[in-house]
Amino acid sequence: VPNKIREGAYGLGATKLEVATKVVLPAATSGIVASIVLAISRAIGETMIVSLAAGSSPTASLSLTSSIQTMTGYIVEIATGDATFGSNIYYSIYAVGFTLFIFTLIMNLLSQWISKRFREEY
């Protein structure tokens, strides 16, 4: 947020709290929201930290308390495991990789859209 906008608010008699909440925060909303979306997108693509935090189990469950396996962890497990080349399990890593790619692409496009939609020109 440009200093001229802050100084203008101070010149009109606004306090520091008013400038922060009514001037700076609304002007920075697009960048804040876009960075949150990009952080979520980045976290989805990470393998090891999510795998360690989730328990790294090869089963999927809808329960929030049971361990799970990430998509990237599944790709690594199948690619380095005993799956034979040409089997359905082996080819499933391409479907999982494509799904991960599409989801990450959608998150990045959403971030760009939010950034452009709420950006304020000065």
Number of C-alpha atoms within 10 A of each C-alpha: 13 9 9 10 15 17 13 13 19 14 10 9 11 16 12 12 10 14 18 15 12 13 17 18 14 15 20 15 16 20 17 14 15 21 16 12 19 18 14 13 19 13 13 16 17 14 17 13 9 18 19 14 10 16 13 16 16 13 11 11 12 8 8 8 8 12 18 21 20 23 19 19 19 21 19 13 15 16 16 9 10 9 14 12 10 8 9 10 13 17 15 14 19 12 12 15 15 12 13 17 13 12 15 19 13 13 19 19 15 15 22 17 14 19 19 13 10 16 15 13 5 8
